Amino acid sequence: MHNKRKNLSRYAAAEWRLIMGTGVDIIFKIAAIGIITAVLYQLLKNSQREELALMTSIAGLVVVLLMLMQEISLLFSTIKTLFGL
Protein backbone atom coordinates (compact mmCIF):
# COMPACT_ATOMS: atom_id res chain seq x y z
CA MET A 1 0.00 0.00 0.00
CA HIS A 2 2.79 2.40 0.91
CA ASN A 3 4.73 1.66 -2.32
CA LYS A 4 1.60 2.25 -4.38
CA ARG A 5 1.04 5.62 -2.72
CA LYS A 6 4.73 6.51 -3.19
CA ASN A 7 4.59 5.62 -6.92
CA LEU A 8 1.36 7.57 -7.30
CA SER A 9 2.92 10.64 -5.71
CA ARG A 10 5.93 10.37 -8.03
CA TYR A 11 3.59 10.10 -11.02
CA ALA A 12 1.59 13.12 -9.86
CA ALA A 13 4.77 15.12 -9.25
CA ALA A 14 6.03 14.29 -12.75
CA GLU A 15 2.73 15.38 -14.25
CA TRP A 16 2.80 18.56 -12.18
CA ARG A 17 6.26 19.40 -13.54
CA LEU A 18 4.94 18.74 -17.03
CA ILE A 19 2.01 21.08 -16.46
CA MET A 20 4.09 23.82 -14.89
CA GLY A 21 6.73 23.52 -17.60
CA THR A 22 4.15 24.16 -20.31
CA GLY A 23 2.38 26.84 -18.29
CA VAL A 24 4.63 29.57 -19.60
CA ASP A 25 4.36 28.23 -23.13
CA ILE A 26 0.60 28.42 -23.13
CA ILE A 27 0.69 32.00 -21.85
CA PHE A 28 2.95 32.96 -24.75
CA LYS A 29 0.71 31.11 -27.22
CA ILE A 30 -2.39 32.91 -25.94
CA ALA A 31 -0.58 36.25 -26.09
CA ALA A 32 0.57 35.58 -29.65
CA ILE A 33 -2.94 34.64 -30.74
CA GLY A 34 -4.29 37.78 -29.07
CA ILE A 35 -1.74 40.03 -30.79
CA ILE A 36 -2.35 38.46 -34.21
CA THR A 37 -6.10 38.68 -33.75
CA ALA A 38 -5.89 42.33 -32.67
CA VAL A 39 -3.72 43.28 -35.67
CA LEU A 40 -6.03 41.47 -38.09
CA TYR A 41 -9.05 43.10 -36.48
CA GLN A 42 -7.57 46.59 -36.88
CA LEU A 43 -6.52 45.94 -40.48
CA LEU A 44 -9.94 44.62 -41.45
CA LYS A 45 -11.79 47.35 -39.58
CA ASN A 46 -9.74 50.09 -41.25
CA SER A 47 -10.43 48.56 -44.66
CA GLN A 48 -14.21 48.82 -44.03
CA ARG A 49 -14.73 45.08 -43.43
CA GLU A 50 -16.26 45.16 -39.97
CA GLU A 51 -18.11 41.84 -40.36
CA LEU A 52 -14.94 39.98 -41.27
CA ALA A 53 -13.08 41.71 -38.45
CA LEU A 54 -15.69 40.52 -35.97
CA MET A 55 -15.50 36.96 -37.32
CA THR A 56 -11.70 37.06 -36.98
CA SER A 57 -11.88 38.12 -33.34
CA ILE A 58 -14.48 35.42 -32.61
CA ALA A 59 -12.26 32.81 -34.29
CA GLY A 60 -9.30 33.91 -32.14
CA LEU A 61 -11.44 33.62 -29.02
CA VAL A 62 -12.59 30.12 -29.98
CA VAL A 63 -9.00 28.97 -30.59
CA VAL A 64 -7.91 30.24 -27.17
CA LEU A 65 -10.91 28.64 -25.46
CA LEU A 66 -10.14 25.28 -27.09
CA MET A 67 -6.54 25.52 -25.89
CA LEU A 68 -7.73 26.28 -22.37
CA MET A 69 -10.20 23.39 -22.43
CA GLN A 70 -7.36 20.98 -23.14
CA GLU A 71 -5.31 22.38 -20.27
CA ILE A 72 -8.27 22.24 -17.86
CA SER A 73 -8.90 18.63 -18.88
CA LEU A 74 -5.26 17.80 -18.10
CA LEU A 75 -5.58 19.55 -14.74
CA PHE A 76 -8.68 17.54 -13.81
CA SER A 77 -7.05 14.25 -14.84
CA THR A 78 -4.01 15.14 -12.71
CA ILE A 79 -6.19 15.90 -9.71
CA LYS A 80 -8.11 12.69 -10.31
CA THR A 81 -4.86 10.72 -10.38
CA LEU A 82 -3.46 12.52 -7.37
CA PHE A 83 -6.43 11.74 -5.15
CA GLY A 84 -7.03 8.28 -6.66
CA LEU A 85 -10.57 8.98 -7.79
N, C-alpha and C positions, 0 to 999 in steps of 0.2 A: 504494500500500500504506500509506504513512504517513497520507494523508488519510482512508483508511478506518478506520485505528486511532484517529485523532484524533476522527472522528465517533462511533465506537463509545464512546470514553471520555466524550464529551459526553453521549451517550444514557444511559450507565450512571450518570453523575453526576446527571443530571436525575431518573432513576428513584430514585436514592439519596435525593435531597432529598424526593421524593414519599413514600418510605417513612418517612424520619425525621420528616417533617412530620405524618404520620398516626400516628406511634408514640405520641405523647402522647394522641391521641384514642382509640386502642384501649385504652389503659390506663384511661382514664376510663370507657369503655363497659363494660369488664370489671368495674371497681369498682362501677358502677351496677347491673349485673346481679347481682353478688354481694350488694349491700346489699338489693335488692328480694327476691332469693331468700331471704336470711336473715330478713327481716321476715315474708314469707309463711310460711316454715317455722315461725317462732315462733308466729304467729297460728293456724296450723292445728294445731300441736302442743298449744297451750293450749286449743283447742276440741275436744280428744279426737279428732282426725282424723290420726293418725300416718301412715297409709298415704298419704293425699293429700299430707301434708307431705313424705314421702320422695319421692314422684313429682315434686313441685315442685322439690326440690333436684336431682334427677336431670335434669329438664328444663333447669334453669339451667346445669348442668354441660355438657350437650350443646350448648346455644347457644354457650357460651364456647368449647368445643372446635371447633365449626364455624367460628367467627370466627378462631380461631388457625390452622386448616387453610388458610383463604384467605390469611392473611398469610404463612404458611410457603411456600405455593405461589408467591406473588409474590417472596419472597426467593430461592427456587430459580431462578425464571425470570430474575431479575436477575443472579444469579451465572452462570447459563448464558450470558446475553448478554454479560456482562463478559469472560468467558474465551473466548467464541466457540465454545462447544461445541454 
